[in-house]
């Protein structure tokens, strides 16, 4: 049986991860799983601070991992629109790849902070994204961003 392909996205807030995820998920037999949508629908009122995101995201990942593995093992490709922005988060994604024994691509959107800030302001003004991120939150979260390294063992495609 052929397994699906796992698409992973890495990039700072407003770098274009969700836009690329939507494009990638338009391929046949491909499912998009968006952390932002799931978090907003399941935990929206609980998501007031970054610590809330960390807690709720961990809960979501715990149920998503076996689900994503099942999809991949069924031959469905998955675009996992969760931020692969730290070695710890990428380690979780690596576990999915190992368990499912699937091919993967880590899409790294290497976008400057200035461009991300402009896009974030536009995104916040549009009201179309499930979460509004302040400049202060952008700075707090961006401090934790670590670009992927070849040594991590991912097939990296940089944009």
C-alpha positions in Angstrom: 0.0 0.0 0.0 1.2 3.5 -0.8 1.3 6.1 1.9 0.3 9.7 1.5 2.8 12.5 1.5 3.1 14.8 4.5 3.5 18.6 3.8 4.9 20.5 6.8 5.0 24.4 6.9 7.6 26.5 8.7 7.6 30.3 8.8 7.0 33.2 11.1 3.5 34.5 11.7 2.0 36.0 8.5 4.8 34.5 6.3 2.2 32.9 4.1 2.0 29.4 5.6 -1.8 29.1 5.4 -1.9 30.6 1.8 0.7 28.0 0.7 -1.2 25.3 2.6 -4.4 26.1 0.7 -2.5 25.8 -2.6 -0.9 22.5 -1.7 -4.2 21.0 -0.5 -5.8 21.6 -3.9 -4.0 18.5 -5.2 -6.1 15.3 -5.6 -6.3 13.0 -2.5 -4.9 15.7 -0.2 -6.4 16.9 3.0 -5.7 20.2 4.8 -5.5 20.2 8.6 -5.3 23.8 9.9 -4.3 24.3 13.5 -5.8 27.8 13.6 -9.2 26.6 12.5 -9.3 23.7 14.9 -8.1 25.8 17.8 -10.6 28.6 17.1 -13.5 26.2 16.9 -12.5 24.0 19.8 -10.9 26.4 22.2 -11.6 30.0 20.9 -12.9 31.5 24.2 -10.0 29.9 26.1 -7.3 31.4 23.8 -6.6 34.8 25.5 -2.8 34.6 25.9 0.2 32.8 24.4 0.3 30.3 27.3 -3.3 29.4 26.4 -2.2 28.7 22.8 0.7 26.4 24.1 -1.8 24.5 26.3 -4.5 24.1 23.7 -2.1 23.3 20.9 -0.6 20.5 22.9 -4.1 19.0 23.4 -4.9 19.3 19.7 -1.6 17.7 18.7 -2.2 14.7 21.0 -5.4 13.8 19.1 -4.2 14.8 15.7 -1.1 12.6 15.6 -2.9 9.3 15.3 -5.5 10.8 12.9 -2.8 12.2 10.6 -0.9 8.8 10.6 -4.2 7.0 9.8 -4.8 9.4 6.8 -1.3 8.9 5.5 -1.5 5.1 5.9 -4.7 5.2 3.9 -2.9 6.8 1.0 -4.2 10.3 1.6 -1.7 13.2 1.5 -1.9 15.7 4.4 -1.0 19.4 4.5 -0.4 19.9 8.2 -0.8 23.7 8.7 0.7 23.7 12.1 3.8 25.9 12.6 7.0 23.8 12.3 8.9 26.7 13.8 10.9 25.0 16.6 12.9 21.8 16.8 10.4 20.5 19.4 7.4 21.0 17.1 9.4 19.6 14.2 10.2 16.6 16.4 6.5 15.9 16.8 6.1 16.1 13.0 9.1 13.8 12.5 7.4 11.2 14.8 4.4 11.3 12.4 6.7 10.7 9.4 8.5 7.8 11.1 5.3 6.2 12.4 3.5 6.5 9.0 6.7 5.7 7.0 5.7 8.4 4.5 7.4 10.8 2.3 7.4 14.5 3.3 8.3 18.0 2.4 9.1 20.7 4.9 8.1 24.0 3.2 10.2 26.8 4.7 8.9 30.3 4.1 11.9 32.4 4.7 10.3 35.8 5.0 11.7 38.8 6.9 10.1 40.2 10.1 9.3 43.4 8.3 7.3 41.7 5.6 5.6 39.5 8.1 4.6 42.6 10.2 3.1 44.3 7.2 1.1 41.2 6.3 0.0 40.7 9.9 -1.4 44.2 10.0 -3.3 43.6 6.8 -4.5 40.2 8.1 -5.7 41.7 11.4 -7.4 44.6 9.6 -9.3 42.2 7.3 -10.9 40.3 10.2 -10.8 37.1 8.1 -8.3 35.2 10.3 -9.6 33.4 13.4 -7.0 35.0 15.6 -5.7 38.6 15.8 -2.0 38.8 16.8 -0.7 42.1 18.3 2.8 43.4 17.5 3.9 42.5 21.0 2.7 38.9 20.5 4.4 38.7 17.2 7.7 39.7 18.9 7.2 37.2 21.8 6.5 34.3 19.4 9.1 35.3 16.9 11.8 35.1 19.6 11.2 31.4 19.7 11.4 30.8 15.9 14.3 28.6 14.9 14.8 27.9 11.2 15.1 24.3 10.1 18.5 22.7 9.7 19.4 20.0 7.2 20.7 18.0 10.1 17.2 17.6 11.3 16.6 15.1 8.5 13.7 16.9 6.6 13.3 17.3 2.9 13.3 21.1 2.9 11.9 23.3 0.1 12.7 27.0 0.8 10.6 29.9 -0.5 
